Amino acid sequence: MDWNHYRFRSRWALPAPVTDVYRALERIEDYPRWWPQVREVVRLDAATGTARIRALLPYDLTQTLREERRDPAAGVLEVSLTGDIEGWARWTVTPEATGALARYDQEVDVRKPLLRRLAVPGRAFFRANHTLMMRAGRRGLATHLGAV
């Protein structure tokens, strides 16, 4: 088992139209407004940006995101990630009975040296940290969409 390899999946049921959810998710520079753990996003150009993430545990993750797929008709947004974590992340937004379902899939390898050294004893904490971050993101986006 590679202790530095992670696969994540989250499902966010949101009481908003698919188009509103998709528009909010494609505007990565706005994430810090509604997602507390996304501390900073800087657009470098139309397809690339940097993000700094810090959840409950006391470390930052910095990565460069590069757009790989933007397909509004399919509801798909996908980026490649390089930096402290490397791999890919994908949002898929589909209709659900009361609004939209935003599914987040991510597959990454940790590159940050400290986290690599703590891979075995810290793995459960890192996964819990991610879960808490995703819960806060769902709540933040739901609130943001209600305010729009």
Backbone bond lengths (Angstrom), bond angles and torsions (degrees), N, CA, C in turn:
res aa  C-N    CA-C-N  psi(-1)  N-CA   C-N-CA  omega(-1)  CA-C   N-CA-C  phi
1 M - - - 1.450 - - 1.527 109.58 -
2 D 1.306 115.90 134.68 1.465 121.13 175.19 1.521 107.70 -89.30
3 W 1.305 117.80 107.03 1.465 123.39 -175.44 1.523 112.83 -69.60
4 N 1.315 117.58 -11.44 1.469 121.52 179.65 1.525 112.60 -102.59
5 H 1.308 116.80 8.98 1.462 121.80 178.75 1.529 109.01 -106.77
6 Y 1.339 115.96 133.12 1.462 120.88 -178.34 1.518 110.73 -132.49
7 R 1.328 114.75 144.09 1.468 123.12 169.13 1.519 106.52 -124.38
8 F 1.315 115.17 129.79 1.463 120.49 179.68 1.520 109.40 -126.57
9 R 1.330 115.34 148.89 1.469 121.33 171.71 1.524 107.21 -144.83
10 S 1.308 114.44 130.13 1.465 120.93 175.73 1.519 107.97 -130.23
11 R 1.319 115.40 150.03 1.468 121.23 178.07 1.522 107.41 -127.87
12 W 1.330 114.83 122.00 1.458 120.75 -179.94 1.521 109.57 -112.73
13 A 1.325 117.10 111.31 1.466 121.04 171.74 1.528 106.34 -83.86
14 L 1.325 115.74 123.30 1.463 121.08 -175.63 1.526 110.72 -126.19
15 P 1.336 117.19 134.90 1.463 120.80 -179.00 1.527 111.65 -84.47
16 A 1.324 115.65 61.53 1.471 121.26 -178.31 1.522 108.36 -149.79
17 P 1.320 117.39 157.82 1.469 120.32 177.82 1.539 111.56 -63.91
18 V 1.315 114.50 148.99 1.466 120.88 179.70 1.530 111.21 -53.04
19 T 1.318 117.42 -44.28 1.474 119.73 -177.32 1.521 111.75 -62.74
20 D 1.328 118.12 -37.17 1.471 120.75 178.50 1.521 111.34 -67.74
21 V 1.332 116.28 -42.27 1.465 120.75 179.04 1.518 109.70 -63.88
22 Y 1.321 117.10 -46.83 1.468 121.19 -179.97 1.526 110.48 -59.36
23 R 1.334 117.13 -46.79 1.475 120.40 -179.91 1.525 111.66 -59.90
24 A 1.322 116.71 -41.37 1.465 119.52 179.01 1.531 111.16 -65.38
25 L 1.323 117.49 -40.81 1.464 120.86 -178.02 1.524 112.45 -72.40
26 E 1.318 118.58 -27.72 1.460 119.05 -179.94 1.526 112.23 -79.46
27 R 1.309 118.38 -13.61 1.471 122.64 179.24 1.528 109.51 -94.10
28 I 1.337 116.31 73.23 1.464 120.15 -174.76 1.523 112.54 -60.80
29 E 1.325 117.32 -28.10 1.461 118.96 -179.32 1.526 111.86 -66.86
30 D 1.344 117.86 -16.42 1.460 121.75 177.60 1.534 113.27 -91.90
31 Y 1.313 119.05 -8.65 1.464 120.67 -177.18 1.534 112.83 -52.33
32 P 1.333 119.68 -43.19 1.473 118.00 -179.09 1.533 113.65 -60.54
33 R 1.322 118.48 -20.37 1.467 121.11 178.58 1.520 112.53 -70.15
34 W 1.341 116.54 -30.73 1.461 118.94 -175.64 1.522 114.37 -123.21
35 W 1.337 117.71 -11.96 1.463 120.91 -178.04 1.523 108.01 -117.14
36 P 1.337 117.97 101.19 1.464 121.02 -171.17 1.533 115.34 -57.07
37 Q 1.308 117.62 -31.64 1.465 120.23 -177.21 1.529 113.10 -80.68
38 V 1.309 117.49 -14.88 1.470 120.61 174.43 1.528 105.29 -87.63
39 R 1.314 115.46 97.52 1.458 121.37 -170.49 1.523 113.07 -77.79
40 E 1.351 115.31 -32.83 1.466 117.90 -175.68 1.524 109.48 -158.91
41 V 1.321 115.66 137.68 1.456 122.15 172.47 1.518 106.93 -134.46
42 V 1.323 115.62 130.14 1.461 121.24 178.66 1.523 107.54 -124.70
43 R 1.318 116.33 120.20 1.472 120.63 175.06 1.514 108.39 -74.98
44 L 1.320 116.61 130.70 1.458 121.86 176.52 1.522 110.44 -95.64
45 D 1.330 115.42 -35.51 1.460 122.42 175.03 1.526 106.82 -161.93
46 A 1.323 117.86 -169.60 1.465 120.64 -174.99 1.532 113.30 -63.73
47 A 1.336 117.92 -23.74 1.464 120.28 -174.95 1.525 113.80 -118.62
48 T 1.332 119.03 -0.30 1.458 121.57 -172.68 1.528 110.47 -137.29
49 G 1.324 115.31 145.69 1.456 120.83 175.07 1.513 110.41 -158.44
50 T 1.314 115.71 169.52 1.457 120.80 174.51 1.523 108.32 -115.22
51 A 1.317 115.82 150.27 1.460 121.34 178.88 1.520 109.06 -136.64
52 R 1.324 114.39 142.90 1.466 121.59 173.61 1.515 107.13 -119.66
53 I 1.350 115.23 123.55 1.460 123.02 -175.32 1.524 108.64 -117.65
54 R 1.316 115.88 137.33 1.465 120.12 172.54 1.517 107.81 -146.86
55 A 1.312 116.03 117.52 1.458 121.33 179.97 1.529 108.79 -101.34
56 L 1.311 117.92 -141.09 1.457 122.06 -175.28 1.533 112.83 -70.80
57 L 1.308 117.19 -42.90 1.466 119.92 -179.00 1.532 110.23 -71.08
58 P 1.328 117.32 149.44 1.472 120.68 -171.27 1.536 114.91 -82.49
59 Y 1.315 116.11 64.72 1.456 120.66 172.35 1.521 108.89 -151.19
60 D 1.316 115.79 150.82 1.464 122.35 174.78 1.516 108.96 -100.37
61 L 1.316 115.85 148.13 1.461 122.20 168.59 1.519 106.41 -116.25
62 T 1.312 115.60 128.13 1.458 121.01 177.62 1.512 107.54 -117.77
63 Q 1.324 115.04 132.29 1.457 118.83 179.64 1.515 110.81 -146.23
64 T 1.311 113.49 158.81 1.454 121.64 172.01 1.518 107.24 -101.82
65 L 1.327 115.58 131.23 1.456 122.35 179.51 1.519 108.13 -108.58
66 R 1.305 116.45 132.57 1.461 121.20 176.98 1.518 108.40 -125.01
67 E 1.319 115.31 124.30 1.456 120.25 -179.61 1.523 110.22 -63.39
68 E 1.328 115.02 127.98 1.458 121.28 177.80 1.529 111.13 -110.56
69 R 1.337 115.64 -32.19 1.465 119.48 -179.32 1.524 109.32 -151.05
70 R 1.309 115.11 131.09 1.472 122.88 173.17 1.517 105.82 -133.69
71 D 1.324 116.32 107.42 1.454 121.92 -175.31 1.528 109.16 -133.50
72 P 1.344 117.44 87.05 1.464 119.72 -178.57 1.525 113.23 -59.22
73 A 1.328 118.56 -35.18 1.468 120.82 -179.12 1.531 111.11 -62.97
74 A 1.330 117.14 -38.01 1.464 121.65 178.47 1.521 112.22 -90.29
75 G 1.334 116.95 -9.49 1.464 121.28 -178.37 1.508 113.73 73.74
76 V 1.341 117.43 27.56 1.461 121.03 -173.71 1.525 111.66 -111.47
77 L 1.328 114.51 132.99 1.462 123.63 170.85 1.519 106.70 -128.65
78 E 1.322 117.24 124.45 1.462 119.72 -178.87 1.514 109.72 -135.14
79 V 1.340 115.43 138.86 1.457 121.60 177.78 1.521 109.74 -130.15
80 S 1.330 114.82 153.89 1.459 120.29 167.08 1.525 106.57 -96.60
81 L 1.328 116.14 150.49 1.456 122.71 -176.84 1.519 109.65 -122.59
82 T 1.323 116.45 134.31 1.460 121.81 172.16 1.522 107.95 -134.44
83 G 1.314 116.23 153.96 1.463 120.71 -179.80 1.520 109.74 124.70
84 D 1.346 116.85 -133.20 1.462 121.14 -179.05 1.520 112.25 -63.63
85 I 1.331 116.37 -28.77 1.461 121.38 169.85 1.527 106.95 -129.14
86 E 1.333 115.76 144.36 1.461 120.63 -178.68 1.519 109.13 -129.41
87 G 1.316 114.47 138.47 1.460 120.14 -179.95 1.511 109.85 153.54
88 W 1.331 116.31 -132.63 1.457 120.74 -177.84 1.524 110.03 -148.58
89 A 1.333 114.37 160.14 1.466 121.94 174.87 1.523 107.58 -141.75
90 R 1.339 115.62 145.75 1.465 120.05 -177.28 1.527 110.65 -142.24
91 W 1.316 115.29 131.91 1.466 122.48 167.96 1.522 107.76 -100.31
92 T 1.318 117.02 136.70 1.456 123.25 171.35 1.524 106.65 -128.66
93 V 1.325 115.86 117.16 1.467 121.45 -176.46 1.525 108.37 -109.19
94 T 1.334 116.10 123.93 1.465 122.19 -178.73 1.529 109.60 -133.14
95 P 1.339 116.02 159.75 1.475 118.81 177.45 1.520 111.04 -67.81
96 E 1.308 114.69 147.11 1.455 122.03 172.73 1.527 106.36 -137.04
97 A 1.303 117.12 161.20 1.474 121.73 -172.06 1.526 113.88 -44.96
98 T 1.307 117.54 -45.48 1.470 120.00 -174.80 1.526 113.01 -108.08
99 G 1.302 117.52 15.17 1.466 119.49 -179.13 1.509 111.59 159.28
100 A 1.335 115.63 -114.72 1.459 120.64 -176.07 1.523 110.44 -135.26
101 L 1.318 114.79 154.30 1.450 122.14 171.84 1.521 106.53 -115.40
102 A 1.327 116.56 121.73 1.460 121.89 175.74 1.524 106.99 -106.46
103 R 1.316 115.79 114.06 1.459 120.54 179.20 1.514 108.15 -102.34
104 Y 1.327 115.62 130.08 1.458 122.19 -179.72 1.522 108.16 -112.30
105 D 1.318 116.18 123.37 1.463 122.37 175.26 1.511 107.71 -120.62
106 Q 1.317 116.07 138.01 1.460 120.58 179.68 1.523 108.72 -145.46
107 E 1.326 115.66 138.31 1.458 121.49 173.37 1.520 106.80 -134.25
108 V 1.330 115.84 119.15 1.458 120.20 -173.18 1.523 111.79 -142.35
109 D 1.311 114.11 158.92 1.456 123.22 169.15 1.518 107.11 -116.09
110 V 1.326 115.74 134.63 1.462 121.17 179.22 1.527 108.44 -77.97
111 R 1.326 115.86 131.95 1.463 121.91 178.18 1.528 112.36 -114.91
112 K 1.325 117.71 -18.37 1.461 121.67 -178.57 1.533 108.26 -62.31
113 P 1.338 117.91 121.56 1.473 121.00 -173.08 1.532 114.89 -55.05
114 L 1.323 118.46 -44.82 1.464 119.92 -178.84 1.525 110.86 -60.68
115 L 1.314 117.15 -44.49 1.465 120.12 -179.02 1.522 111.97 -68.77
116 R 1.316 116.73 -31.33 1.469 119.67 176.20 1.527 109.99 -65.72
117 R 1.338 116.37 -40.04 1.468 119.78 179.51 1.536 111.22 -66.56
118 L 1.320 116.80 -29.58 1.468 121.40 -178.52 1.530 112.63 -96.90
119 A 1.314 116.99 14.32 1.470 121.61 -171.82 1.528 113.21 -54.37
120 V 1.301 118.50 -48.92 1.465 119.78 -175.38 1.529 111.19 -74.13
121 P 1.333 119.97 -55.70 1.468 117.17 -178.25 1.537 113.54 -69.72
122 G 1.322 117.00 -23.42 1.457 119.45 -174.93 1.517 115.49 -95.92
123 R 1.317 118.39 -7.65 1.463 120.89 -171.36 1.538 113.34 -54.08
124 A 1.312 118.16 -47.36 1.469 120.63 -179.55 1.529 110.77 -63.00
125 F 1.323 116.99 -37.68 1.463 120.60 178.51 1.526 111.22 -68.02
126 F 1.348 116.44 -40.40 1.468 120.23 179.48 1.529 110.56 -63.77
127 R 1.330 116.50 -41.28 1.471 119.77 178.82 1.533 110.92 -66.47
128 A 1.316 116.91 -41.55 1.469 120.48 177.80 1.523 110.30 -64.36
129 N 1.310 117.31 -39.97 1.461 122.65 177.66 1.531 110.22 -58.59
130 H 1.324 116.33 -44.03 1.463 121.14 178.68 1.536 110.53 -64.33
131 T 1.322 116.90 -43.57 1.465 120.81 179.36 1.523 111.42 -59.66
132 L 1.325 117.12 -45.24 1.461 120.54 178.88 1.523 111.54 -64.27
133 M 1.323 116.45 -38.75 1.461 120.31 178.15 1.529 110.53 -63.39
134 M 1.308 117.35 -43.25 1.460 120.48 -179.29 1.530 111.22 -66.76
135 R 1.314 118.44 -37.98 1.468 120.57 176.72 1.529 110.64 -61.26
136 A 1.324 115.80 -44.44 1.468 119.64 179.48 1.526 110.61 -65.15
137 G 1.325 117.46 -36.59 1.459 120.82 177.46 1.514 112.00 -63.39
138 R 1.327 117.24 -42.90 1.464 120.19 178.73 1.523 110.91 -62.53
139 R 1.322 116.14 -46.11 1.474 119.31 178.48 1.527 110.77 -61.60
140 G 1.323 116.83 -43.87 1.459 120.65 -179.30 1.512 112.32 -63.73
141 L 1.331 117.21 -42.02 1.466 119.81 -179.79 1.528 110.40 -68.46
142 A 1.309 117.32 -40.55 1.470 120.00 178.10 1.521 110.63 -59.55
143 T 1.310 116.79 -43.22 1.467 120.99 178.19 1.515 110.49 -65.63
144 H 1.313 116.55 -44.84 1.471 122.05 -179.98 1.537 110.65 -59.65
145 L 1.308 116.66 -44.50 1.461 120.44 -179.39 1.524 111.77 -67.02
146 G 1.311 117.12 -32.18 1.460 120.75 176.93 1.508 112.00 -70.41
147 A 1.332 115.78 -27.27 1.470 120.71 -178.29 1.520 112.44 -87.63
148 V 1.337 116.91 -15.35 1.468 120.23 -176.14 1.510 110.21 -75.75
